[in-house]
Amino acid sequence: MELLHSVTDGVATVVIHHPAKRNAMTVGMWRALPPLLEGLAADPAVRALVLTGEGDTFCAGADISTLRDSPDEAQELARLAEEALAAFPKPSLAAVRGYCVGGGSQLAAACDLRFAEEGALFGVTPAKLGIVYPASSTRRLVSLVGPGTAKYLLFSGELIEAERALRTGLVDEVVPEGELGKRVREFTRVLVSRSQLTQAAAKEFANGRTDRDAHWAQQARGSGDTAEGVAAFLERRAPRFTWSV
């Protein structure tokens, strides 16, 4: 039971590894995620992040046995891990196979994008355990799927299939079984080729930040990325962007 990670071609991959319990998150795993993300955010070699699960399951939620001993601590650690993932300054993508339930759905929702394999199942399940879902998590879910679907998921705890998740906005792409890894590699190659300046500013603005227009305008003026992007377009070559988070 651990979080594995690697960095290849600018993409950091974090793997939730607890196969004995469908990659359920333990207290130790919740606690380990924020410092792991902090280190990856500071690594200039990392330009994008992929979060996935070991084998054919993304994450079946929190390890329920941990809730018996210290439910308040476990819930707070889960919230802090979710917030750390949402605040990751570079593009993040959840690659979902199988079950994405409870705490797993919190982690997926905290990523910028979610790609799912056909057959994946999503559920937001605190009502099955009598848990109060955090306000920040609820708002994040509502921003993705709207209040109606958020209430359906939260009130019932029912699982929905990937196709419905796609229709409601919980998922951005659904790919055929066996092709998720290939599609994620293709898309992350696109992400790492683009301007980190554009991505970082867009992520802040999309997440609701409203007081940094002047900051990002100054960053753009001093970065050289705009001039490089225009020159590369006119010269019909790939741009070499240099600004980094």
C-alpha positions as CSV (number, residue, x, y, z in Angstrom):
1,M,0.0,0.0,0.0
2,E,1.9,3.0,-1.3
3,L,2.0,5.8,-3.9
4,L,4.4,5.0,-6.7
5,H,5.7,7.7,-9.0
6,S,7.9,8.1,-12.1
7,V,8.8,10.9,-14.5
8,T,9.2,10.2,-18.2
9,D,9.4,12.7,-21.1
10,G,8.1,15.5,-18.9
11,V,5.1,13.6,-17.5
12,A,5.0,12.5,-13.8
13,T,2.9,9.5,-13.2
14,V,1.6,8.8,-9.7
15,V,0.1,5.3,-9.2
16,I,-2.2,4.5,-6.3
17,H,-0.9,1.0,-5.3
18,H,-3.0,-1.0,-2.9
19,P,-4.3,-3.8,-5.1
20,A,-5.4,-6.0,-2.2
21,K,-8.2,-3.5,-1.5
22,R,-8.9,-2.1,-5.0
23,N,-6.4,0.7,-4.4
24,A,-8.2,2.1,-1.4
25,M,-6.4,5.0,0.2
26,T,-5.0,4.5,3.7
27,V,-4.3,7.3,6.1
28,G,-0.6,6.9,5.3
29,M,-1.3,7.3,1.6
30,W,-3.5,10.4,2.1
31,R,-0.7,11.9,4.2
32,A,2.0,11.0,1.6
33,L,0.3,12.6,-1.4
34,P,0.7,16.4,-0.6
35,P,4.5,16.2,-0.1
36,L,4.9,14.0,-3.1
37,L,3.0,16.5,-5.2
38,E,5.0,19.4,-3.8
39,G,8.2,17.7,-4.9
40,L,6.9,17.0,-8.4
41,A,5.6,20.6,-8.8
42,A,9.1,21.8,-8.0
43,D,10.8,19.5,-10.5
44,P,11.5,21.5,-13.7
45,A,11.5,18.2,-15.6
46,V,7.8,17.7,-14.8
47,R,5.4,19.5,-17.2
48,A,2.2,17.4,-16.6
49,L,0.9,14.9,-14.1
50,V,-1.0,11.7,-14.5
51,L,-2.8,10.1,-11.6
52,T,-3.9,6.5,-12.0
53,G,-4.4,3.2,-10.1
54,E,-2.6,-0.1,-10.2
55,G,-4.1,-2.7,-12.5
56,D,-7.7,-2.5,-13.5
57,T,-9.0,-0.2,-10.8
58,F,-8.4,3.5,-10.2
59,C,-9.4,3.8,-6.5
60,A,-12.2,2.3,-4.5
61,G,-12.1,5.2,-2.0
62,A,-10.8,5.4,1.5
63,D,-9.7,2.2,3.3
64,I,-12.8,1.9,5.5
65,S,-10.9,0.2,8.3
66,T,-9.1,3.5,8.8
67,L,-12.4,5.3,9.4
68,R,-13.1,3.1,12.4
69,D,-10.0,4.2,14.3
70,S,-9.9,8.0,13.5
71,P,-12.6,9.1,11.1
72,D,-12.0,12.8,11.6
73,E,-8.3,12.5,11.0
74,A,-8.8,10.4,7.9
75,Q,-11.4,12.8,6.4
76,E,-9.2,15.8,7.0
77,L,-6.2,14.1,5.5
78,A,-8.3,13.2,2.4
79,R,-9.4,16.8,2.1
80,L,-5.9,18.1,2.3
81,A,-4.7,15.6,-0.3
82,E,-7.5,16.6,-2.6
83,E,-6.7,20.3,-2.2
84,A,-3.0,19.7,-2.8
85,L,-3.9,17.9,-6.0
86,A,-6.3,20.7,-7.1
87,A,-3.5,23.2,-6.4
88,F,-0.9,21.4,-8.5
89,P,0.4,24.2,-10.7
90,K,0.8,22.1,-13.9
91,P,-1.9,20.2,-16.0
92,S,-3.1,17.1,-14.2
93,L,-5.1,14.2,-15.7
94,A,-6.8,11.3,-13.9
95,A,-6.6,8.1,-16.0
96,V,-9.5,5.9,-14.8
97,R,-10.0,2.2,-15.2
98,G,-12.6,0.2,-13.2
99,Y,-13.9,1.7,-9.9
100,C,-13.5,5.4,-9.1
101,V,-15.5,5.7,-6.0
102,G,-15.6,7.8,-2.8
103,G,-12.2,9.2,-2.1
104,G,-11.1,8.0,-5.5
105,S,-13.8,10.3,-7.1
106,Q,-12.5,13.1,-4.9
107,L,-9.0,12.7,-6.3
108,A,-10.2,12.4,-9.9
109,A,-12.4,15.5,-9.5
110,A,-9.4,17.4,-8.2
111,C,-7.5,16.8,-11.4
112,D,-7.9,19.2,-14.3
113,L,-9.0,16.4,-16.7
114,R,-10.4,12.9,-16.5
115,F,-10.0,10.2,-19.1
116,A,-11.8,6.9,-18.5
117,E,-11.8,3.5,-20.1
118,E,-15.1,1.9,-21.1
119,G,-16.5,0.0,-18.2
120,A,-15.3,2.4,-15.6
121,L,-17.7,3.1,-12.7
122,F,-18.0,6.4,-10.8
123,G,-19.6,7.0,-7.4
124,V,-19.6,9.7,-4.7
125,T,-20.6,7.6,-1.7
126,P,-20.5,9.5,1.7
127,A,-24.3,8.9,2.1
128,K,-23.6,5.1,2.4
129,L,-21.4,5.8,5.5
130,G,-23.1,8.8,7.1
131,I,-20.1,11.0,6.2
132,V,-20.4,14.8,5.5
133,Y,-18.7,15.5,2.2
134,P,-16.4,18.6,2.6
135,A,-17.8,21.9,1.3
136,S,-14.8,22.4,-1.0
137,S,-15.3,18.9,-2.5
138,T,-19.0,19.5,-3.0
139,R,-18.4,22.8,-4.8
140,R,-15.8,21.2,-7.0
141,L,-18.2,18.4,-7.9
142,V,-21.0,20.9,-8.6
143,S,-18.6,22.9,-10.9
144,L,-18.0,19.8,-13.0
145,V,-21.5,18.3,-13.3
146,G,-23.9,20.9,-12.1
147,P,-26.1,20.9,-9.0
148,G,-28.6,18.3,-10.3
149,T,-26.1,15.5,-11.0
150,A,-24.1,16.4,-7.9
151,K,-27.2,15.9,-5.8
152,Y,-28.0,12.7,-7.5
153,L,-24.5,11.3,-6.8
154,L,-24.3,12.7,-3.3
155,F,-27.8,11.8,-2.1
156,S,-27.9,8.3,-3.5
157,G,-24.3,7.1,-3.6
158,E,-25.2,5.2,-6.7
159,L,-22.6,4.3,-9.3
160,I,-22.7,5.6,-12.8
161,E,-21.0,4.3,-15.9
162,A,-18.4,6.1,-17.9
163,E,-20.8,7.1,-20.7
164,R,-23.1,8.9,-18.3
165,A,-20.1,10.5,-16.5
166,L,-19.0,11.8,-20.0
167,R,-22.5,13.3,-20.6
168,T,-22.6,15.0,-17.3
169,G,-19.1,16.5,-17.5
170,L,-17.5,14.3,-14.8
171,V,-15.3,12.7,-17.5
172,D,-13.7,14.5,-20.5
173,E,-13.0,11.4,-22.7
174,V,-14.0,7.8,-22.8
175,V,-11.8,5.4,-24.7
176,P,-12.2,1.7,-25.7
177,E,-11.0,-1.0,-23.3
178,G,-7.3,-1.5,-23.5
179,E,-6.5,1.9,-25.1
180,L,-6.4,4.2,-22.1
181,G,-2.7,4.1,-21.7
182,K,-2.1,4.9,-25.4
183,R,-4.5,7.8,-25.4
184,V,-3.1,9.3,-22.2
185,R,0.4,9.1,-23.6
186,E,-0.7,10.8,-26.8
187,F,-2.5,13.6,-25.0
188,T,0.2,14.3,-22.5
189,R,2.7,14.6,-25.3
190,V,0.5,17.4,-26.5
191,L,0.4,19.0,-23.1
192,V,4.1,19.0,-22.6
193,S,4.6,20.6,-26.0
194,R,2.5,23.7,-25.2
195,S,3.3,26.9,-23.3
196,Q,3.5,26.3,-19.5
197,L,2.8,30.1,-19.2
198,T,-0.5,29.8,-21.0
199,Q,-1.4,26.6,-19.0
200,A,-0.5,28.0,-15.6
201,A,-2.5,31.2,-16.1
202,A,-5.5,29.4,-17.6
203,K,-5.5,27.0,-14.7
204,E,-5.7,29.8,-12.2
205,F,-8.4,31.7,-14.1
206,A,-10.5,28.6,-14.7
207,N,-10.2,27.8,-11.0
208,G,-11.7,31.2,-10.1
209,R,-8.7,33.4,-9.4
210,T,-9.6,36.9,-10.3
211,D,-6.8,39.1,-8.9
212,R,-3.8,38.0,-11.0
213,D,-4.4,39.6,-14.4
214,A,-1.5,42.0,-13.9
215,H,0.8,39.3,-12.7
216,W,0.2,37.1,-15.7
217,A,0.5,40.0,-18.1
218,Q,3.9,40.8,-16.6
219,Q,4.9,37.2,-16.9
220,A,3.9,37.1,-20.5
221,R,5.8,40.3,-21.4
222,G,9.0,38.9,-19.8
223,S,8.7,35.3,-20.9
224,G,9.5,35.4,-24.6
225,D,6.9,32.6,-25.1
226,T,4.6,34.8,-27.2
227,A,7.4,35.9,-29.6
228,E,8.6,32.3,-29.8
229,G,5.1,31.0,-30.5
230,V,4.4,33.5,-33.3
231,A,7.9,32.9,-34.8
232,A,7.4,29.1,-34.7
233,F,4.0,29.4,-36.4
234,L,5.3,31.7,-39.2
235,E,8.4,29.4,-39.7
236,R,6.3,26.3,-39.6
237,R,8.2,24.6,-36.8
238,A,7.5,23.4,-33.3
239,P,7.8,26.1,-30.7
240,R,10.5,26.0,-28.0
241,F,8.8,27.6,-25.0
242,T,11.1,28.4,-22.1
243,W,8.8,29.8,-19.3
244,S,8.4,27.3,-16.5
245,V,6.3,27.3,-13.3
